[in-house]
Amino acid sequence: MATARVARRLAAILAADVVGYSRLVRADEEATLAALGDLRNGIIDPVITGHDGRIFKLMGDGLLAVFPSVVEAVRAAVEIQQALAERCAPGTATAPIRFRVGVNLGDVVVDGDDLQGDGVNVASRLEGIAEPGGICISDSVHEQIRDRSGLVFADLGDRMLKNFDRPVRAWRWARDGAAAPAAAATAAAAPLPQSERPSIAVLPFTNMSGDPDQDYFADGMVDEIITGLARLRWLTVIARNSSFAYKGKSSDIRLVGRELAVRYVVEGSVRKSGNNVRISAQLIEAESGGHLWADRFSGALDDVFDLQDRITAGVVAAIEPSVRQAEIERAKRKRPDNLDAYDLYLRGLEQSYIFTPASRDAGLSLLEQAIALDPGYAEAHGVAAFCLQQRYLWGGRAPADRLAALEHAEAVAAARTDDSTALALAALAFSALGQRHESALVMVERALERNPSSAIAHNVGALVNMILGRPDTSAEHARLSLRLSPFDPLRHIPESALAAAHLASGEHDAALACARRALEANPVFSPGLTTLALCLVRLGRAEEARATVRRLLEIAPDTRLATLQERYLFANGLGVERVVADLRLAGLPD
């Protein structure tokens, strides 16, 4: 019996979704629904119809529409976002509701009035990576509109979208770069404006082997690094086609930075000798030409794909904290009256690393300002949850701090972000403060799926597993974190977790070494001091243990044996009764 033919057609799909919908509904359900109804009736529906589009699916917080022309789909998206920006601007009567929009041109399956398939799914995923109030389009859309729309789009590079095996090249609407067609063509020939977020290009690695047949390995290495960096949601990665225009050329990095509109450039070389290969890579700040990081990697070519995977993981893991630190320094150089949400977030992030009451308060103030400018900023919500969690556990245990930390963690979950740092920090709050351990593990797993080289996700994996009494699994995460990012500003966390895991195994000397390294990285890290005191007690060095507890009480004066199970996240993994008994010997008050 013949199978019925599935009806298919090429279509331009627009996906739109409300930013922070769950949060808005929780705050005022009736007002949010009424405002959404007004926006749909007054702006969205008429604009879509006016560009010959049709809404074929409505969700509570979004919609899907189809257009016969991709140019009209993009024009409709821009008109909607511009009208929404005017209607919901500060000082107007309308509540500040913002949308993300994604547009894709692709093959769809026709099912009555409904449309399905990858053509629709890509549009939905592109909407998910768009900025609040922004538009993200696929490369297939950009190819059709770039000379016809009079709009400027910035290249986001290849992006890994959820449930898709291959990366999708994406483009972001440059709101301030819109121009007439002639002006757009002129702008394309001139250096591009840099995006607000950090941007990076990976140039083709130089084949130093003298054998042109080895180009495949050098090019494959760069492809893997581009794909790995594209997993970092906060980083704009220039697509391969653009960066490979410099293959075989000796270019000035500062000129490359201007031409590609990037702040950072990765370059390197590959040298093969026999069955061995050595790769050198370096990260450069494009504007100054200054080197931020450099390293060498080597291995045997017995399994070329395994070697590429290991080197890619090492390069991506080193680049992420290096770029973050460079961005923090850049934000610190900006005038205080000229800070956007991203700058405020970076300044708050730096304060969160320090682990003192003053730094936590300063960080929270900056993060609250960032969230006020961008209420859906998942990364800022994640770091705020982390600061509040630390303030609750080691700064007074005020119930309001616990509730606020969990609210920020919920905001991360509601944002459906793919940022590994935000997911990991929200997971830690859910586990440490909400006892939602399984949900936390799912979020950590998702963070590592998005970025397998995320040291902070492994940090949280170590902490959550220790809370659950799984010291061996905790140690695996801690070791991976330290291997991926040995100079990470938060390395005191995995060192402390590893110390606790050694204690649980009875390896007291090894535990002491890890605890001391944790405090070398951060001398005021209260959990690290607690772990050090435990190590010293078990090694029979009672006086040193008492001195360590006195130092702990200087930093966290309200630390008591009665609250250790909640406060000291390693207590379950080490046995609460044993921890209490050891710290009582060290002089910690009841």
N, C-alpha and C positions, 0 to 999 in steps of 0.2 A: 504494500500500500504506500503510495507516494506521500511524503511529508509535506504539509502545507507550507507554502513559502512565507517567510516572515517579511512583513513590509518594512522597508528601511528608506531613509532619505538623509541628505546632508542638511544640517540646520545650524543656525546660530542660536546658542542657548545662553540666557542671562540668568544667573542665580544671585539672589539678594537675601541677606540675613541681618537681623537686628543685633547690634553689639551689646553684650551684657543683658540679654532679654530676661533671663531668670532673676538677676539682681533687680532689674527694674520692676518686674512683677511682684517680687517679694516686698519691695519698698512701697508700692502703691498700685495694686492690680487694676483697679477701675480706671485710674487716671492714665496708666500706661496703655491699656486696651483702647480707651477713647482716643488718645493721641495717635496711636497707630492707625485707627480707623480714619481719622481726619487726614493723616498723611497719605494713606492709600487713596482715599476719595479725591483729595485735592491735588496730589502731585503724581504719585506712582502710577496708578491706573491710567489717568489721562495721557501721561508721557508715553507709556508703553503702547497704548492704542494709537497715539499720534505718530508713532514711528512704525506702524503696521505690525506691531507685535501682539502676542496673545499669551495671557497667563494660563498655563495648563496645570499648575499645581500650587496650592496654598498650604503652608504650614503655619503653626502658631506664631513663629518668629521669622518667617521668611516666605519666599515665593520662587517659582521657576517660570520663565517666559521664553517663548520661541519667536524668532524673527526670520523673515524670508531673506533679509540682507544683513550681513555681518556689520557693514558700515552703520546701518540704522540701529543695530543692537548696541554698538559702542556709543553712538551719539545719545541714545536713550539713557544709557548708564551714566554718562557724564551730565546730562541734563537733570537727571534725578538727584545725583549727588550735589550738584550746584544749588538746586532748588531746596534740598533738605538743609544744606549748610546755611542758607539765608533764613529759612523758616525757623530753624532751631538754634540760631545764633544766640550767644549770651545777651541777656537783656530783653529778649522777645518773650511773648506769653507762652509759646510752645515748649513743652518739656524737651530737654536735650537728648533726642533719640537719633542715633547714627546707625548707618548700614554699612556693611561690607558687600562688595559686588564682584562677581567673577563672570567672565564671558569666554565662551569656547565655541569654536567651529568644528563640528565633527559629525560622524555618522550616528544616527539615532534609530531606535526601534519604535515604530508607530503602533500604539495599542489603543485604538479608538481615539479619544481626545487626549490621551496621555502619551508621553514620550519617555523612553527608557534607554539604558545602554551607557557605554563609556562616554559618548559625547555629552550626555547630561552629567555624569559623575565627575568628569574633569572640571566642568564649570563650577560644580558645588565645591570641589576641593580647592579650586583657585580662589573662590570667595573666602574660604577659610584662611588663606595666607595673605589676603588683602589687609591693608591698614584700615582702622576705623575711619569711615568717610572716604575710603579709597576704592580703587578699581584695579583688579588684576586680570590680565588677559593671557591667553595661550599664544604660542608662536604662530599657530595657524591663523589666528585672528590678526596678529600683528602684520603678517605677510600681506594680508588683504587690505588693511586700512592705512598702512604707514604713509602712502603717498596720496591718500584720498580724504582723510578725516581732518587735517589741520591740527591734530593733537600730538603731543609729545609723550612717549612712553619710555621709561627707564628699564634697561635690561636687568632682570633679577637672576639670570643664569638658569641652569638646570636645577629643578626642584624635585625632590622625592615627595610625591603625594601619597596620602594614606591609601592602602590597598592597591597601589599600582607598582608593578615590578620595575618599571623603567622611569627615569626622571623625565619631567615635562619642563620644557623651557617656558619661563613666565616673564611677563612684562608688567610694570607698575605705572599707572597713570601719574604723570608729573603735572600735578594741578597747576603749579605756578609756571610751567613751561609751555602751556598751550599757546599756539601761535597760528597765524595764517599759513597756508601751504608753502608759500615762498619763504617765509621766515623759518618754517620748520626745516626746509631743505638746507637753508644756510646754517642753522644750528647743527644739523647733522654733520656738516663738514668741519665745524669748529669744535674745540674741546667741550665735552658734555658737562653739565652741572652735576656736582656730586650729590648723592642722596643724603638725607639726614642720618640714616643708619650707616654703620661702617661697611665699607665695600672692599673687595679684594679680587685680584686677578692672579691666576697661576700661569706663569709663562711656560712655554715648552722647555723641558730640561735639555741641556746640551749633552749630546752623545760624545763622550770622550774616548770611546773605544777604538776609534779609527775604522770601524766596520759599519757601513750604512745599514746593514741588515739588522743591527741592534736598535735602530730607531724605534722599532715596534715596542720594545720594552720601555724605553724612555717615554714615548707617547702614552703608552698604557698606564704608566706610573702617574703621569699628570692627570689623565682621565679619572683615575681612582681618587686622587686627592681632590679634584674638583667636585666629584660626587660626594666624597666624605664631608667637605666643607659646606656643601649645599644642604646638608642635614642640620646645620646650625641656623635655626630660624631667625636669629637676630642679625645674621651676617649676609650681605648681598654679595653673591658670587658671580663674576662675569663668565658668560658662557664660553665653551671651548672654541667655538668658531671665531669669536673675537680675539681671544688670547693667542690662538694659534696663528693669527696673522703676523705675529712676531717671530715665527719659527725661522731659524737660520740667520737672524739678524742680531747685531750687537747694538741694542737700544739703550739710551739713557733712561734709567728707571723713573726719573722725575718727568720726562716727556711721556713715558708710557702711562704714568699716573694721570697726567692731564688729558691724554687722548682717550683713555678708557674711563675717566672720571672715578678713579678709585683712590682710597687712602693707603692701601697696603698692596704689596706685590710679593709673590713667592717665586723664586727662581732657584735653579739647581742644576746638577749635572749627574750623569750616570757613567760609571767606568766599569767595564767588564774585563776580567782577566781569568781565562780558563773557565772554570765552573763557578766562579765567585763574582759577585757584583757589589759595588760600593756606590751609594747614593749620597750626595751632599745637597742640603737644602738650606735656604735662608729666607727669613722674613724681613722685608724692608719697608720703612715708612716712605711712601712715594714723594711726599712734599719735600722732605729734608734729605732723602737718600740715606738716612741713618739705619743701621742694622739693629733689629729688635731681637732676633733669635737666629741661631745657626746650629746645625748638628749634622752628624754623619750616621748612616745606617748601612749595614753590610749583611750579607748572607749568601748561602749557596743556592744555585739555580735548580736544585733537584725538583722542587715544586714551585714553579714560577708564580703561580697564583697565590699560594700561601705566603710567599715572600712579599708580593705586592700588598696583600692584606695587612701584614704585620708592619710594613713600612708606612702604609697609609694611616693606620691607627696611630703610629708614633708621631707622624707629622701633624695630623689633625689635632691630636691631644696636646701637642706643644704649641700649636698656633693659637688655639682657642684662648687660653689664659694670657698669652702674650698680647693678642689683639685687645682683649678686655682691659688689660692694664694700660695699654697705650691709649685706649679710649677714655679711661678714667683720668689719665694725665691731661688729655686734650680738654675734657670737660672742666677740669680744675683751672685751666688757663683762661676759660671764658669769663666774661664779665658777669657778676651775679644778677644783673638786670637783663641778661640776654640768654637765660637758660630755658630750653624747652623740656618737655617731659622726659626725653631720653637723657639729656644732660643731668637732670635732677635724679633720675634713676641711677645713673653711673656713680654720682657722688654718694648717694645712699648706699649703693652696693659696697663701695670702699669702706664706709663706716661699719657695715655689717660684719666685715672681716675681723674687726679689732677686738670685739668681745669685752667691752667695758660698759658700765651703765651710761656714761656720757656719750660714747660712740653709738650705742643702741638708740638713745633718745635723738641724737643728731640725725642718724640714718632714717629713723621713722619720720621725722619732720620733713626731710627731703622727699621721701617716698610718698608721703601724704600729699605734698605739693604736686608730684608727678601724676598721682592718681586723680587729683582734682582737675588737672589739665586733660587727662586721658583716662576716664573711669574704667575702660576696658583693658587697661595695660596689664596683661597677665604677669609679665616679668616683675613689675613693680609690686603687684599683689603677693607674688611668691616670696620676694625678699622681705616684704613687710611682715608676712606670716612668720618668717624665720626670726626676725628681730623681736617680735612680740613673744614668740615661744621662748627665746632665750631670756627675755626680761621676766616672763612669768616664772620659769623654772629657777633662775638664779638671781632674780632681782626683786623678790617680795611676794611672788605668787598671788598677785592681785587677780581676782576672778575676771575683771573686765579685760585684762590682757589676754587671758586664755580665750575668751569668747571672740575678741577681735582677731586673734591669730586664726581661729577656725573660720571666721567670716572671710578673711583674705584667702584662705585655702579654698573655700567654696567658690570664691570669685575666679580662682585659677581653673577649677573644674568646670565652671559654667562657661568660661571663655573658650573651651575646646581647643586650647593652645597645643602646639607641638613643640614648644620650647622646653628643652630637657631640664634646664635649671629651674624654671617655674614649677614644672611638674614635680621635680624631686623635692623642692622645699615645701610645697603644699603637702606632699605625701608625708614628710616628716612631722608636720603639724597634726595631720590626721592621726598618725600613729602615737606620737608622744603625748598629745593633749586630748585626743578624741577616742582613743582606743580602737580606732578603725584600721586595724593592722592589715587585714586582707585587701581593703581598698588601697591602702598605702603601697602594698607590694605590687598591685596591678599598675599603679601610677609610676612606680620605679621601673617596672618592666617596660611600660610605654616610653618612658624617657630614654631608656637604653636602646629601644628599637629605633627611636628617632636619631639618637646619637650614641653609638656604641662606645665612643671615646670620651663620654662625659664623666669626668672625675667626680663631680658633685653628685651625680646620680649613684655612682658606686659608694660614695660617702654615706648617702642616705640608706642605701641598701645595707651597708654595714651596721648602721644604727638600728634600723627597724628589725633586722634579724637578731641583734643582741637583745632588743626589747622582748622579742619572742623566745629568747632562751636558746638561740642557735649560734653559738660562738664560732663553729667551724665555717658556716656559710658567711657569717659576718667577716671573718678573717679573709675569705676569698675576695669579697668586695673591697676590703681595705687594701689588700695587696695590689689589686688591679688599679685602684685609684692612685696609689703611690707610684706604680709603674707608669701609668699614663701621664701623670702630672707631678713629678717629684718636687717641683718648686712652687706648687700651688699655694695661694694665700690661705687656704683652708686645710692645709696638710696636717695641722694638729688634730683634726677630727679622725682621719684614718689611722694616724699613729696611735692615738688613744684607744681606738677600737681594737687595733692589733695588740696593744698592750693588754687589754682586757681579755682578748681571746687567748693569749699566752698564759695569763693568770688562770683562766678556766681549765687549761690543759696542764697546770702545774709547772709551767716553764717560767719560773720566777725571774731568773736573770734576763732572759729574753724580754720578758714583760717590762722589766725595769729599764732596759735600753730603749724600748719603744716609748715608754712614758717620758723619759728624759728628752727624747727627740721631739715629742709633742710640745713640751714646754719650752724647748729651744725655739720652736716655730712660733709659739704664742705663750709667753710666761704668765698671762692672766687667765688662761683657759681653765675654768673651775673644774669641769669634768676631768681634765688632764691632771690637775693637782690631786683630785680625789683618787684617781687611779694610781698615781705615784705613791700616795700614802699607803694604799693597800699593798703595793709591791714591797715597800719598805717593811711593813709589818710582817709580811710572810717571809721575808729574808732575815727577820730578827733584829732589824735596825730601828728599834723603838724610838730612840731620841730623834732620829732624822724624820721618822713618820710624824711625831708630835710637832716638829718644826714645820713640816709641810701642812699639817692641819691648821696651825696658827696662821700661816700664809693664806690658806683657803678662807678662813674666817675674816681676814682683813678684806678680802675681795667680795665675799658673799656672807655677811655677818649673820644672816638668819639661817644658815645651813644647820640642820639638826638631823639626828638619827631617825626621828619619827617620820621625816619627809623624804628620806633617801630613795625609797622605791619609785616615787613619782619623779623626783628631781634628777637622780643619777640614772641615766638611761641604760647603763651597763649592769644595773643591779640584778635584774632577772637572770641574765646570762651567767652571772657569778654566784648566784644564790643569795637572796636578800638577807637571810639570817647570818650567813658567814660575813657578808659585807658589813652589816651592823656591828657584829662582834669585833671585827678587825678595827673598824674606825673608832669604836668605843675605847679600844686599847690605845689608839693614837690620840685620844683626848677630845673627840668630837662630842659636844653636849647632846643630851637626850632631847 
